[in-house]
Amino acid sequence: MLGEPHDLPHEFPQLANQIDQRTESDPLFAELSEQYHQVDDEIRRLELAGSPISDHNLQSMKLNRLRLKDRLFGLLTR
């Protein structure tokens, strides 16, 4: 769905406490989390505004978001 939230607490509700703790204590996690949220915010903005962007570029942004999410999940569960 367009504009659906993909922030980390929505994606991993069972890990919400760990997300907060890691963001405060792990600089790498905090940096990746910030990158993830920036990409997610941009995707949502483009989807909701109907801004002109090629399908290829939008899919690239979504793939980047997915890669960041996978890496963050890995850091949370190791």
C-alpha positions in Angstrom: 0.0 0.0 0.0 1.1 3.5 -0.7 2.3 5.4 2.3 2.4 2.4 4.6 4.7 2.8 7.5 8.0 0.9 7.3 9.8 2.3 10.3 11.7 -0.2 12.3 9.3 -0.5 15.3 6.5 -1.3 12.8 8.7 -3.8 10.9 9.9 -5.5 14.1 7.5 -4.8 17.0 8.9 -7.7 19.0 12.3 -6.0 19.0 11.2 -2.4 19.8 13.1 -2.3 23.1 16.3 -3.7 21.4 16.0 -1.1 18.6 16.0 1.7 21.2 18.9 0.2 23.1 21.0 -0.5 20.1 20.4 3.0 18.7 21.8 4.5 21.9 24.7 2.1 22.4 25.9 1.1 18.9 27.1 3.8 16.5 27.0 1.5 13.5 23.4 0.5 14.2 22.4 4.1 14.8 24.0 5.2 11.5 22.3 2.3 9.5 19.0 3.1 11.3 19.3 6.7 10.3 20.0 5.8 6.7 17.0 3.4 6.7 14.7 6.0 8.0 15.9 8.6 5.5 15.3 6.2 2.6 11.9 5.1 4.0 10.8 8.8 4.5 11.8 9.6 1.0 9.9 6.6 -0.5 6.8 7.5 1.5 7.0 11.1 0.4 7.3 10.2 -3.2 4.5 7.7 -3.1 2.1 10.0 -1.3 2.9 13.1 -3.4 2.8 11.2 -6.6 6.1 12.8 -7.5 7.5 12.0 -10.8 10.1 9.2 -10.4 10.9 6.3 -12.7 9.8 2.9 -11.6 13.5 1.8 -11.8 14.6 4.5 -9.4 11.8 3.8 -7.0 12.5 0.1 -7.0 16.2 0.9 -6.4 15.3 2.9 -3.4 13.1 0.1 -2.1 15.8 -2.4 -2.6 18.2 -0.2 -0.7 15.6 0.0 2.1 15.3 -3.8 2.2 19.1 -4.3 2.3 19.4 -1.8 5.2 16.5 -3.5 7.0 18.1 -7.0 6.6 21.4 -5.7 7.9 19.7 -4.0 10.9 17.8 -7.2 11.6 21.0 -9.1 11.5 22.6 -6.8 14.1 19.5 -7.1 16.3 19.5 -10.8 16.3 23.1 -11.8 16.5 
